[in-house]
Amino acid sequence: MQIGQFITEMKTTKETVRYYIDEQLLAPEKMNGRYEFTKIEQNEFENIRELRDMGLPIRIIKQIKTNKDFCGTKRQWESNLTIIDTELSRVELELEKLNNEKLALIFVREALKSRL
């Protein structure tokens, strides 16, 4: 299928698809100057979407995709586990930062309320 049909079926935008192609996350064949998408690209797109929904950045998704070369092996699992552990640590730090911001805002709110 061509890009228009792919976009419709995947409920996405041309910009998103082109970005994923530029980032080498999708690799459709090019025939007569047009991209041709197969079930493989549909599956890849769904995988990318699931990983993005988890909040993973493109650079991490690229690392995970690289690990697919060792699909189903201990090496892949260990590498992906390291990636996920690193991302969990990043999220924990972000949550801590957000919680500190929340506490500061609550403090300021309470101070303002006491002046009213």
N, C-alpha and C positions, 0 to 999 in steps of 0.2 A: 504494500500500500504506500501511497505517497504521503507527504508531510501533512497535507490538509486533513486527510482521513485519520491519520495517526493522532493528530491534535484533537480531533473530535472524539475519537474513541477513548483517548486517555484523559480527556477533559483537562487540557492544559493549554499553553500558549506556544506560538511559534518561537518567541524569544526564549522560553524555557528550554525547548527542544534544541534550539541552536546553541544555547549556552552549554547544555550537557554534551553536545557533539564537540564543541570547542574544547571542553574540559576532558574529552576522551572518555566520558562515562557511557556514551552511546556511540555505536560505530555502524550506522546503517551503510549499506552499499550505495554507491552512486552510479546510476545508469542514465546515460544521455543527459548528464548535468543535473539530475534530480535524485534526491535521496529516496531509497526504497526501504521501507520498514517491514520487518517480519515479526513473527511471534517472539523471536529472541529479543528484539528491541522492546517489545511490549513488556516482556518479563523483566528486562533490565530496568525499564522505566518504573515499573511497579516496585522493584527492589529499592531503587533510588528514593522514590516517594516515601516508602516505609521508613527508611533511614533518616530522611529529612524530617518526617513527622516525629521522630525521636529527638530531634534537635541537633542531629549531627551535621557539622559543616562539610562542605564539599571536599576539603582536603582530607578529612577522615574517611569519607565515602570512597575516595580514590584509593586510599590505603587498603580499605576492606576489599575493594574490587581487585586490587593487585593480588591479594591473598587468595582469590578464587582460582588462581593458577595451581594452587595446592589443595583444591576443594576436597573436603572430607578427610583431610589428614590431620595428624596431631599438630603439625607445624602451622596449619591454618588456624586451628582452634586456639593455640597458644598466642599467636600473633593477634588475632581478633580479641582475645581476652585482655591482652595488654592494651590494645586500643580502647576497649570499653572501660577498663579500669582507669585509664588516663582521663577519659571523658567524664567518668563519674566524679573523679577528683576535681575536675574543672567545674562541674555543676555544683558540687558541694561548696566550693569556694564562692561561687556566684550566689548561691542561696544564703551563705553567711553574710556576704556583702549586702544583699537585699534585706535581710533581717535587721542588720545594723541600721540601714537607711530607714526602715520601718520604725524602729525604736526611736530614732532621732526625730522623725516626723510626729510620732505620738507625743514625745516630750514637748515639742514646740506647740502642737495642738493644745495640749493640756495647759501650757503656760499662757497661751492666748485666751483660752476659755476662762482661766482664773482672773484675767484682767477685765472680762466683760461683766 
